[in-house]
Amino acid sequence: MEATMITRIREVRKAKRMTLDDVARACTPPTTPQTIGRLETGMRTVSVGWLNRIADALGVAATDLVDHPASEKLEVLALIGSDAAAAPRKAQVALPPHPEAGQVALLVTASVGDYRAGDEIWCDRVTPESFGRALNRDVLVPRPTGRFVFGRLLAREGGKLHLLPLGSGARQIVVSDPPYLALPVRLIRALG
């Protein structure tokens, strides 16, 4: 059982493109790359505590690190670059997305802008002191009337946000002092 977990820890770490040192530093409290390596190779027992620490460091659920008969693996078949598609040099797996703490989702019911009906948009909830990182990006902003505006954040002047809704012919809207905004970080779209 432990060997299976060890194999999965390494797979997930590599899928996340993290080094042993990256994982060691991301652990709370931090540990050494050698300790992470020993846990991966089975030279050290993987306890539930270690499994949870490593899962947190990798940004996945602890269950993602455990390989069991019912779990499905999504094999990476090819790496697509600007000039070609090629098989990976070493076997790789893709990890299913998991929401981060505090994230919210938007469901697109009718195509608008670059978004299609059926799209799922995962967003970080951003507080006013971090609104600057959302400039020139699509955001969802709550309005005082209990409604929302979804559009491109054009400018921020004091507590006022200037937004351009995504529909054609839309006019700029100003929202004063919103308590937060939702900044898209992941688009989930069914193709076909």
C-alpha atoms as one frame of an Amber mdcrd trajectory, in Angstrom:
protein
   0.000   0.000   0.000   2.744   2.477   0.897   4.635   1.785  -2.344   1.483
   2.705  -4.279   1.197   5.985  -2.358   4.875   6.716  -2.945   4.510   6.250
  -6.688   1.501   8.558  -6.742   3.274  11.268  -4.728   6.067  11.383  -7.305
   3.573  11.367 -10.207   1.617  14.253  -8.734   4.770  16.226  -7.907   6.027
  15.835 -11.465   2.598  16.662 -12.922   2.687  19.872 -10.865   6.196  20.534
 -12.266   7.650  20.856  -8.782  11.083  19.753  -7.615  11.754  17.953  -4.348
  13.030  21.284  -3.024   9.840  23.101  -4.111   7.684  20.604  -2.204   9.955
  20.642   0.838   9.770  24.443   1.054   5.990  24.465   0.520   5.392  22.040
   3.415   4.149  23.495   6.692   6.454  23.461   8.525   9.134  23.297   5.808
  11.199  20.139   5.532  14.154  18.987   3.437  14.201  17.755  -0.162  15.874
  14.577   1.138  12.873  13.843   3.376  10.464  14.259   0.463  12.698  12.004
  -1.653  12.726   9.340   1.055   8.932   9.470   1.288   8.680   9.062  -2.495
  11.083   6.138  -2.682   9.708   4.270   0.327  12.823   4.752   2.460  10.540
   6.491   4.957   6.971   5.523   5.881   4.225   7.786   4.564   1.946   8.508
   7.510  -1.427  10.232   7.209   0.220  13.355   8.640   2.897  13.346   5.945
   0.317  12.617   3.269  -1.700  15.677   4.339   1.399  17.919   4.542   2.557
  16.898   1.076  -0.954  17.244  -0.384  -1.177  20.798   1.008   2.274  21.611
  -0.402   1.255  20.306  -3.828  -2.139  22.013  -3.740  -4.117  18.787  -4.140
  -6.392  16.641  -1.996  -4.680  13.891   0.004  -6.802  11.363  -1.897  -5.044
  12.452  -5.122  -1.808  11.048  -3.690  -3.248   7.611  -3.007  -3.471   5.185
  -5.889  -6.355   2.789  -5.508  -8.091   0.434  -7.967 -11.050   2.754  -8.554
  -8.922   5.818  -9.366  -8.627   6.875 -12.977  -5.417   8.302 -14.375  -5.429
  10.745 -17.242  -2.319   9.926 -19.262  -0.599  12.785 -21.075  -0.412  11.577
 -24.651   1.367  14.542 -26.246   2.962  17.882 -25.475   1.791  20.550 -27.912
   4.097  23.446 -28.672   4.047  26.250 -31.227   5.765  24.132 -33.861   4.815
  20.516 -33.135   3.096  17.896 -31.036   5.386  15.327 -29.474   5.160  12.440
 -27.049   6.531  13.245 -23.588   9.987  11.792 -22.916   8.730  10.240 -19.674
   5.245   9.075 -18.760   3.137  11.880 -17.302  -0.374  12.245 -15.933  -2.691
  15.244 -15.854  -4.380  16.105 -12.572  -8.060  16.984 -12.310  -8.696  20.558
 -11.157  -9.633  21.168  -7.531 -10.992  24.462  -6.233  -8.748  26.497  -3.970
 -10.075  27.788  -0.654 -12.417  30.722  -1.189 -12.884  30.257  -4.933 -16.283
  30.782  -6.526 -17.683  29.655  -9.873 -19.641  31.325 -12.659 -21.787  29.355
 -15.103 -22.255  30.808 -18.591 -25.843  30.302 -19.772 -25.579  32.251 -23.052
 -22.484  32.968 -25.149 -20.964  36.394 -24.488 -17.532  37.730 -25.424 -15.020
  34.862 -25.466 -17.254  32.666 -23.306 -19.643  30.003 -24.601 -22.875  28.690
 -23.135 -21.980  25.800 -20.830 -18.581  27.231 -19.785 -17.662  27.064 -16.123
 -15.418  29.896 -14.912 -13.560  29.400 -11.630 -12.639  32.637  -9.888 -10.535
  33.891  -7.013 -12.405  36.244  -4.702 -10.230  39.384  -4.635 -10.414  42.063
  -1.935 -10.137  45.817  -2.692  -6.438  46.076  -1.809  -5.683  43.607  -4.649
  -8.020  45.011  -7.331  -5.004  46.301  -9.272  -4.055  42.772 -10.342  -7.392
  42.511 -12.190  -6.910  45.523 -14.485  -7.603  44.738 -18.161  -9.096  41.371
 -17.233 -12.648  40.077 -17.150 -14.172  40.215 -13.661 -17.493  39.812 -11.875
 -18.303  42.735  -9.583 -21.227  42.871  -7.122 -23.441  45.953  -7.319 -25.224
  47.549  -4.358 -28.608  46.516  -5.793 -27.831  42.820  -5.300 -26.954  42.355
  -8.963 -23.606  41.863 -10.675 -21.615  43.275 -13.574 -19.437  40.921 -15.635
 -17.006  42.725 -17.862 -13.508  44.001 -18.530 -12.024  46.070 -15.684 -10.795
  49.198 -17.487  -9.747  51.444 -14.622  -9.771  51.957 -10.899 -10.129  55.469
  -9.492 -10.194  55.496  -5.723 -13.066  53.200  -4.768 -14.672  53.322  -8.226
 -14.245  50.524 -10.765 -14.838  51.246 -14.463 -16.117  48.182 -16.314 -17.025
  47.470 -19.923 -19.649  44.683 -20.080 -18.850  42.007 -22.669 -22.023  42.256
 -24.771 -21.807  44.088 -28.115 -22.732  47.763 -27.914 -22.461  47.772 -24.111
 -21.663  51.014 -22.327 -19.165  51.502 -19.551 -20.481  50.995 -15.998 -18.991
  52.430 -12.815 -19.367  50.526  -9.543 -18.444  52.310  -6.305 -16.743  50.581
  -3.400 -17.486  46.917  -4.121 -16.466  44.652  -1.204 -14.768  42.166  -3.577
 -14.546  41.074  -7.181 -14.337  37.614  -8.719 -11.254  37.219 -10.937 -11.371
  34.266 -13.385  -8.421  31.882 -13.022  -9.668  28.692 -14.732 -12.011  28.049
 -17.654 -13.638  24.644 -17.937 -15.182  24.048 -21.338 -16.639  20.972 -22.958
 -15.516  20.704 -26.583 -17.694  19.237 -29.264
